[in-house]
Amino acid sequence: MDQQEFADRTEVIKTRLYRTAYLYLGSEACAVDAVDEAVYQGFLHYKRLRQPEYFATWMTRILINACNAELRR
């Protein structure tokens, strides 16, 4: 997977990521921040993804971790 493919795949699932973050956090602003953080973390580590067919699941897990970090703050 290269940077352009990461960007394309992220754009496809961004709405779903936002909805998930909103359900976890209950705030639009916090949800947007969590999605931004998840996309950033995913971009930093996308080369570690062994099975690209699980990209959406992988990004959702990163998002949930970002939501949990936000809730701890």
TIVO-2410 file (N, C-alpha, C; in nm, 3 decimals):
# residues 73
REC num residu      c1      c2      c3 atome chaine
REC   1      M   0.085  -0.117   0.000     N      A
REC   1      M   0.000   0.000   0.000    CA      A
REC   1      M   0.090   0.124   0.000     C      A
REC   2      D   0.056   0.219  -0.084     N      A
REC   2      D   0.131   0.343  -0.087    CA      A
REC   2      D   0.046   0.457  -0.027     C      A
REC   3      Q   0.101   0.577  -0.026     N      A
REC   3      Q   0.033   0.690   0.038    CA      A
REC   3      Q  -0.099   0.724  -0.030     C      A
REC   4      Q  -0.102   0.718  -0.163     N      A
REC   4      Q  -0.224   0.751  -0.236    CA      A
REC   4      Q  -0.334   0.649  -0.208     C      A
REC   5      E  -0.298   0.523  -0.203     N      A
REC   5      E  -0.397   0.420  -0.172    CA      A
REC   5      E  -0.449   0.436  -0.029     C      A
REC   6      F  -0.360   0.471   0.064     N      A
REC   6      F  -0.404   0.499   0.201    CA      A
REC   6      F  -0.506   0.612   0.202     C      A
REC   7      A  -0.475   0.720   0.132     N      A
REC   7      A  -0.566   0.835   0.127    CA      A
REC   7      A  -0.700   0.798   0.065     C      A
REC   8      D  -0.697   0.721  -0.043     N      A
REC   8      D  -0.822   0.681  -0.110    CA      A
REC   8      D  -0.907   0.593  -0.019     C      A
REC   9      R  -0.845   0.496   0.044     N      A
REC   9      R  -0.920   0.406   0.133    CA      A
REC   9      R  -0.974   0.480   0.254     C      A
REC  10      T  -0.897   0.573   0.306     N      A
REC  10      T  -0.942   0.650   0.422    CA      A
REC  10      T  -1.062   0.736   0.385     C      A
REC  11      E  -1.059   0.795   0.268     N      A
REC  11      E  -1.170   0.880   0.224    CA      A
REC  11      E  -1.299   0.799   0.214     C      A
REC  12      V  -1.289   0.675   0.174     N      A
REC  12      V  -1.407   0.589   0.159    CA      A
REC  12      V  -1.473   0.559   0.294     C      A
REC  13      I  -1.392   0.542   0.399     N      A
REC  13      I  -1.448   0.502   0.530    CA      A
REC  13      I  -1.457   0.616   0.630     C      A
REC  14      K  -1.424   0.736   0.592     N      A
REC  14      K  -1.419   0.848   0.687    CA      A
REC  14      K  -1.554   0.875   0.753     C      A
REC  15      T  -1.662   0.866   0.680     N      A
REC  15      T  -1.794   0.890   0.736    CA      A
REC  15      T  -1.827   0.785   0.842     C      A
REC  16      R  -1.795   0.660   0.814     N      A
REC  16      R  -1.819   0.553   0.911    CA      A
REC  16      R  -1.733   0.573   1.036     C      A
REC  17      L  -1.610   0.617   1.017     N      A
REC  17      L  -1.523   0.644   1.132    CA      A
REC  17      L  -1.580   0.757   1.217     C      A
REC  18      Y  -1.630   0.861   1.152     N      A
REC  18      Y  -1.687   0.973   1.226    CA      A
REC  18      Y  -1.808   0.927   1.308     C      A
REC  19      R  -1.897   0.848   1.246     N      A
REC  19      R  -2.015   0.800   1.317    CA      A
REC  19      R  -1.977   0.717   1.439     C      A
REC  20      T  -1.877   0.632   1.423     N      A
REC  20      T  -1.831   0.550   1.534    CA      A
REC  20      T  -1.776   0.637   1.646     C      A
REC  21      A  -1.694   0.735   1.610     N      A
REC  21      A  -1.636   0.824   1.711    CA      A
REC  21      A  -1.744   0.905   1.782     C      A
REC  22      Y  -1.844   0.950   1.708     N      A
REC  22      Y  -1.952   1.027   1.770    CA      A
REC  22      Y  -2.029   0.942   1.870     C      A
REC  23      L  -2.052   0.815   1.837     N      A
REC  23      L  -2.122   0.726   1.930    CA      A
REC  23      L  -2.040   0.703   2.056     C      A
REC  24      Y  -1.911   0.694   2.042     N      A
REC  24      Y  -1.824   0.674   2.158    CA      A
REC  24      Y  -1.815   0.800   2.244     C      A
REC  25      L  -1.801   0.916   2.180     N      A
REC  25      L  -1.767   1.039   2.252    CA      A
REC  25      L  -1.886   1.131   2.278     C      A
REC  26      G  -1.987   1.127   2.194     N      A
REC  26      G  -2.106   1.209   2.216    CA      A
REC  26      G  -2.090   1.355   2.184     C      A
REC  27      S  -1.983   1.391   2.118     N      A
REC  27      S  -1.957   1.531   2.084    CA      A
REC  27      S  -1.901   1.538   1.943     C      A
REC  28      E  -1.954   1.631   1.864     N      A
REC  28      E  -1.906   1.646   1.726    CA      A
REC  28      E  -1.758   1.686   1.723     C      A
REC  29      A  -1.722   1.782   1.804     N      A
REC  29      A  -1.583   1.831   1.803    CA      A
REC  29      A  -1.485   1.721   1.845     C      A
REC  30      C  -1.521   1.649   1.949     N      A
REC  30      C  -1.433   1.541   1.996    CA      A
REC  30      C  -1.426   1.429   1.892     C      A
REC  31      A  -1.536   1.402   1.825     N      A
REC  31      A  -1.538   1.297   1.722    CA      A
REC  31      A  -1.447   1.335   1.605     C      A
REC  32      V  -1.455   1.460   1.563     N      A
REC  32      V  -1.368   1.505   1.453    CA      A
REC  32      V  -1.222   1.495   1.495     C      A
REC  33      D  -1.191   1.537   1.617     N      A
REC  33      D  -1.053   1.527   1.666    CA      A
REC  33      D  -1.006   1.382   1.672     C      A
REC  34      A  -1.092   1.291   1.716     N      A
REC  34      A  -1.055   1.151   1.725    CA      A
REC  34      A  -1.031   1.091   1.587     C      A
REC  35      V  -1.116   1.126   1.490     N      A
REC  35      V  -1.096   1.077   1.353    CA      A
REC  35      V  -0.966   1.130   1.296     C      A
REC  36      D  -0.939   1.258   1.317     N      A
REC  36      D  -0.814   1.316   1.270    CA      A
REC  36      D  -0.694   1.246   1.331     C      A
REC  37      E  -0.700   1.218   1.459     N      A
REC  37      E  -0.590   1.149   1.527    CA      A
REC  37      E  -0.574   1.007   1.473     C      A
REC  38      A  -0.685   0.939   1.450     N      A
REC  38      A  -0.679   0.802   1.398    CA      A
REC  38      A  -0.620   0.799   1.257     C      A
REC  39      V  -0.660   0.892   1.174     N      A
REC  39      V  -0.606   0.898   1.038    CA      A
REC  39      V  -0.457   0.929   1.043     C      A
REC  40      Y  -0.417   1.018   1.131     N      A
REC  40      Y  -0.275   1.051   1.147    CA      A
REC  40      Y  -0.196   0.928   1.192     C      A
REC  41      Q  -0.245   0.859   1.294     N      A
REC  41      Q  -0.176   0.740   1.343    CA      A
REC  41      Q  -0.174   0.630   1.237     C      A
REC  42      G  -0.282   0.615   1.166     N      A
REC  42      G  -0.287   0.517   1.057    CA      A
REC  42      G  -0.186   0.549   0.949     C      A
REC  43      F  -0.174   0.678   0.916     N      A
REC  43      F  -0.078   0.719   0.814    CA      A
REC  43      F   0.065   0.691   0.859     C      A
REC  44      L   0.093   0.714   0.986     N      A
REC  44      L   0.228   0.689   1.036    CA      A
REC  44      L   0.265   0.541   1.030     C      A
REC  45      H   0.165   0.454   1.043     N      A
REC  45      H   0.193   0.312   1.057    CA      A
REC  45      H   0.132   0.224   0.948     C      A
REC  46      Y   0.088   0.282   0.837     N      A
REC  46      Y   0.019   0.201   0.736    CA      A
REC  46      Y   0.108   0.093   0.674     C      A
REC  47      K   0.238   0.112   0.679     N      A
REC  47      K   0.328   0.010   0.622    CA      A
REC  47      K   0.333  -0.115   0.709     C      A
REC  48      R   0.287  -0.106   0.832     N      A
REC  48      R   0.283  -0.222   0.922    CA      A
REC  48      R   0.163  -0.312   0.896     C      A
REC  49      L   0.066  -0.263   0.822     N      A
REC  49      L  -0.055  -0.340   0.794    CA      A
REC  49      L  -0.020  -0.459   0.706     C      A
REC  50      R  -0.037  -0.579   0.760     N      A
REC  50      R   0.003  -0.700   0.688    CA      A
REC  50      R  -0.102  -0.746   0.587     C      A
REC  51      Q  -0.228  -0.723   0.620     N      A
REC  51      Q  -0.336  -0.769   0.533    CA      A
REC  51      Q  -0.422  -0.649   0.491     C      A
REC  52      P  -0.393  -0.590   0.377     N      A
REC  52      P  -0.466  -0.470   0.334    CA      A
REC  52      P  -0.616  -0.488   0.320     C      A
REC  53      E  -0.663  -0.611   0.305     N      A
REC  53      E  -0.808  -0.632   0.293    CA      A
REC  53      E  -0.880  -0.600   0.424     C      A
REC  54      Y  -0.806  -0.591   0.535     N      A
REC  54      Y  -0.864  -0.556   0.665    CA      A
REC  54      Y  -0.838  -0.410   0.702     C      A
REC  55      F  -0.818  -0.327   0.604     N      A
REC  55      F  -0.787  -0.186   0.628    CA      A
REC  55      F  -0.894  -0.117   0.713     C      A
REC  56      A  -1.021  -0.136   0.678     N      A
REC  56      A  -1.130  -0.069   0.751    CA      A
REC  56      A  -1.134  -0.114   0.897     C      A
REC  57      T  -1.115  -0.242   0.921     N      A
REC  57      T  -1.114  -0.294   1.057    CA      A
REC  57      T  -0.996  -0.238   1.135     C      A
REC  58      W  -0.882  -0.234   1.070     N      A
REC  58      W  -0.759  -0.181   1.132    CA      A
REC  58      W  -0.777  -0.034   1.170     C      A
REC  59      M  -0.832   0.045   1.079     N      A
REC  59      M  -0.854   0.187   1.108    CA      A
REC  59      M  -0.959   0.206   1.217     C      A
REC  60      T  -1.060   0.123   1.220     N      A
REC  60      T  -1.161   0.132   1.325    CA      A
REC  60      T  -1.098   0.105   1.461     C      A
REC  61      R  -1.010   0.008   1.468     N      A
REC  61      R  -0.942  -0.022   1.595    CA      A
REC  61      R  -0.855   0.096   1.639     C      A
REC  62      I  -0.785   0.157   1.546     N      A
REC  62      I  -0.706   0.276   1.579    CA      A
REC  62      I  -0.797   0.387   1.629     C      A
REC  63      L  -0.912   0.403   1.565     N      A
REC  63      L  -1.008   0.506   1.606    CA      A
REC  63      L  -1.059   0.479   1.748     C      A
REC  64      I  -1.093   0.357   1.777     N      A
REC  64      I  -1.142   0.324   1.911    CA      A
REC  64      I  -1.036   0.353   2.016     C      A
REC  65      N  -0.912   0.322   1.984     N      A
REC  65      N  -0.803   0.356   2.076    CA      A
REC  65      N  -0.793   0.508   2.096     C      A
REC  66      A  -0.810   0.584   1.988     N      A
REC  66      A  -0.806   0.731   1.998    CA      A
REC  66      A  -0.925   0.781   2.082     C      A
REC  67      C  -1.041   0.720   2.064     N      A
REC  67      C  -1.159   0.759   2.145    CA      A
REC  67      C  -1.136   0.729   2.292     C      A
REC  68      N  -1.080   0.612   2.321     N      A
REC  68      N  -1.053   0.578   2.460    CA      A
REC  68      N  -0.952   0.674   2.522     C      A
REC  69      A  -0.853   0.714   2.445     N      A
REC  69      A  -0.755   0.812   2.496    CA      A
REC  69      A  -0.823   0.945   2.523     C      A
REC  70      E  -0.914   0.984   2.436     N      A
REC  70      E  -0.988   1.109   2.454    CA      A
REC  70      E  -1.075   1.102   2.581     C      A
REC  71      L  -1.138   0.989   2.604     N      A
REC  71      L  -1.223   0.974   2.721    CA      A
REC  71      L  -1.140   0.976   2.851     C      A
REC  72      R  -1.018   0.926   2.846     N      A
REC  72      R  -0.932   0.927   2.964    CA      A
REC  72      R  -0.887   1.070   3.001     C      A
REC  73      R  -0.881   1.158   2.902     N      A
REC  73      R  -0.838   1.295   2.928    CA      A
REC  73      R  -0.939   1.375   2.999     C      A
***
